[in-house]
Amino acid sequence: MASPAASSASSRTVPVRPNLAFRQLRGRLSPGEFAAAVRRSAREIGEQVSCDARYVGRVESGEIRCPNYAYERVFRHMFPGLTLPDMGFAPREAVRGRGARTAAVSAAPLATDPDHRDTCIQICEESDVLRRAFITGGPAAALGFAALHPIEAAAAAASARVPGPRASATGRAGAAEASAVEEAVRQIRLLDDRHGAEGIYRRATQPLHAAYELLDADVQRRSVSDRLHAGAGELAITVGWLAHDSGRFEDARSHYAEALATARVCGDAALEAHAFCNTAFLARDAGRPREAVRAAQAAQQAARHLASPRLLSLLALREAGGWAGLADRSGCEQALARAERLFAGGPRDGDPEWMTFYGEAELAGLQAQCWSAMGEAGRAVEHARRAVALQDPHFTRNIALFTAELAGDLADSGAPEEAAAAGVRVLTLLAQVRSARIRTMLDGTARTLRAHRDCDAVADFLERHAASAAPEDGTAVPYPAG
């Protein structure tokens, strides 16, 4: 039986040391771009990891001293011939097991220094609470749904549990609960990227309710409280986006407002900018272009000190979408030019982790939407082609989205056969993705192409489109017309 000293030492902390070797391996890629490369490498060897910019930051800061076995296999695949120590990681035996306990005993005096309280980490990479939360309700749970359609399996995984305050007299919440909220955000965003929102929205509200309950818990450390507020706010935005993409605009508006209120309560400028960013996007789609402009400008005001040109670039595109809806060509062109200039500033370490989707493909796709709204079908086609060609294969939903945009722009520009071919590609992708927004775009393309039904390619597309119109489960929500 372990002695009391050894038992307590196993939960002591050790000082964080930045992983400079891993930072060198990242090279000139941004954290988000490197995370995308990690996910691609994982798929090459049949692993599934939800790597994002935050995970890369945790590794480089030294918070993650040794990756789990799945990440280790991916990193070894990416960097053949390198060992974990070569990549800057601690040997596994020094992090877990008897070796870790010994190291903890020798490092114990450091944990008593209050100045190091927020720069120390637990010896164990994941707490028992976090493991239970995601073994029972997260990605592991999806394995039990292997016989289901991929979207139904994704919906099951989206209900990843967030633990409530620990069952104790104090009802406290700590770092484990904050980590669980953050992981729920990552997992739901990953599922959305692959499958779209419709299949997972309802289940994703479950961890959101739990996250907001945690904000009423007793939290001992300000750093944990800040993480809980930021995590709950990001989760509200994520669930709001699922509602938005599913055509549930009022639900989305409510979730975004909840996130904005959370940002204001804790003084989180990054969360406020994100909430206003999504509010602007929603307002554009809901046919309120003036509100879209105001929300995008408010987001830019909140983000002005965040040292992220890429974030400001995206917010300028949100503003451009509002100006396009108002048919204000001058305002739209100025915002588009600002977006391109800021994008050229390149990625920065300060870029928010939720922006991993924003690269050249997204820039081109949003430009296409602006030109389309202003009736410039030819320019819209040019940008939509670029958006489809550059899209990361990981973002299945976005491939379907921008292919649908291309189909509509081709139809409007007088290229019915090519538009029909693009429409068929979207219908094929809709076997993996459920998005009311994409289906509504495709409906518009079908209406435009009916005048060309004498063309065999168009007739084939219209027939397939009609056959796919009725949802299998009858639960689809029509996407409101903007």
PyMOL commands that set and color helices and strands:
alter all, ss='L'
color gray80, all
select helices_A, chain A and resi 4-9+20-26+31-44+53-61+69-78+85-87+92-95+98-112+114-119+128-137+139-145+150-158+175-195+201-214+222-245+249-266+269-285+289-302+309-325+329-343+353-357+360-373+377-390+396-412+416-429+436-452+456-468
alter helices_A, ss='H'
color red, helices_A
select strands_A, chain A and resi 13-15+120-122
alter strands_A, ss='S'
color yellow, strands_A
deselect
rebuild
show_as cartoon
